[in-house]
């Protein structure tokens, strides 16, 4: 479960970075 949460957070962070950049 921890791995799933980590992947989700990573995905969200990548999306946010994409929007900011």
C-alpha distance matrix in Angstrom:
0.0 3.8 5.4 5.1 6.4 8.7 10.0 10.7 12.5 14.3 15.4 16.7 18.5 20.0 21.3 22.8 24.4 25.8 27.4 28.8 30.2
3.8 0.0 3.8 5.4 5.2 6.2 8.6 9.9 10.6 12.2 14.2 15.4 16.4 18.3 20.0 21.1 22.4 24.2 25.9 26.9 28.3
5.4 3.8 0.0 3.8 5.5 5.1 6.2 8.6 9.9 10.4 12.2 14.3 15.3 16.4 18.4 20.0 20.9 22.4 24.5 25.7 26.6
5.1 5.4 3.8 0.0 3.8 5.4 5.1 6.2 8.7 9.8 10.5 12.4 14.2 15.3 16.6 18.4 19.9 21.0 22.8 24.4 25.6
6.4 5.2 5.5 3.8 0.0 3.8 5.4 5.1 6.1 8.5 9.8 10.5 12.2 14.1 15.3 16.5 18.2 19.8 21.2 22.5 24.1
8.7 6.2 5.1 5.4 3.8 0.0 3.8 5.4 5.2 6.1 8.6 9.9 10.5 12.2 14.2 15.3 16.3 18.2 20.0 21.0 22.2
10.0 8.6 6.2 5.1 5.4 3.8 0.0 3.8 5.5 5.0 6.1 8.7 9.8 10.4 12.3 14.3 15.2 16.4 18.5 19.9 20.8
10.7 9.9 8.6 6.2 5.1 5.4 3.8 0.0 3.8 5.4 5.0 6.2 8.6 9.8 10.6 12.4 14.2 15.3 16.7 18.4 19.8
12.5 10.6 9.9 8.7 6.1 5.2 5.5 3.8 0.0 3.8 5.4 5.1 6.1 8.5 9.8 10.5 12.2 14.1 15.4 16.4 18.1
14.3 12.2 10.4 9.8 8.5 6.1 5.0 5.4 3.8 0.0 3.8 5.5 5.1 6.1 8.6 9.9 10.5 12.2 14.3 15.3 16.2
15.4 14.2 12.2 10.5 9.8 8.6 6.1 5.0 5.4 3.8 0.0 3.8 5.5 5.1 6.2 8.7 9.9 10.5 12.5 14.3 15.2
16.7 15.4 14.3 12.4 10.5 9.9 8.7 6.2 5.1 5.5 3.8 0.0 3.8 5.4 5.0 6.2 8.6 9.8 10.7 12.3 14.1
18.5 16.4 15.3 14.2 12.2 10.5 9.8 8.6 6.1 5.1 5.5 3.8 0.0 3.8 5.4 5.1 6.1 8.5 9.9 10.5 12.0
20.0 18.3 16.4 15.3 14.1 12.2 10.4 9.8 8.5 6.1 5.1 5.4 3.8 0.0 3.8 5.5 5.1 6.1 8.7 9.9 10.4
21.3 20.0 18.4 16.6 15.3 14.2 12.3 10.6 9.8 8.6 6.2 5.0 5.4 3.8 0.0 3.8 5.4 5.0 6.3 8.7 9.9
22.8 21.1 20.0 18.4 16.5 15.3 14.3 12.4 10.5 9.9 8.7 6.2 5.1 5.5 3.8 0.0 3.8 5.4 5.1 6.2 8.5
24.4 22.4 20.9 19.9 18.2 16.3 15.2 14.2 12.2 10.5 9.9 8.6 6.1 5.1 5.4 3.8 0.0 3.8 5.4 5.1 5.9
25.8 24.2 22.4 21.0 19.8 18.2 16.4 15.3 14.1 12.2 10.5 9.8 8.5 6.1 5.0 5.4 3.8 0.0 3.8 5.6 5.2
27.4 25.9 24.5 22.8 21.2 20.0 18.5 16.7 15.4 14.3 12.5 10.7 9.9 8.7 6.3 5.1 5.4 3.8 0.0 3.8 5.5
28.8 26.9 25.7 24.4 22.5 21.0 19.9 18.4 16.4 15.3 14.3 12.3 10.5 9.9 8.7 6.2 5.1 5.6 3.8 0.0 3.8
30.2 28.3 26.6 25.6 24.1 22.2 20.8 19.8 18.1 16.2 15.2 14.1 12.0 10.4 9.9 8.5 5.9 5.2 5.5 3.8 0.0
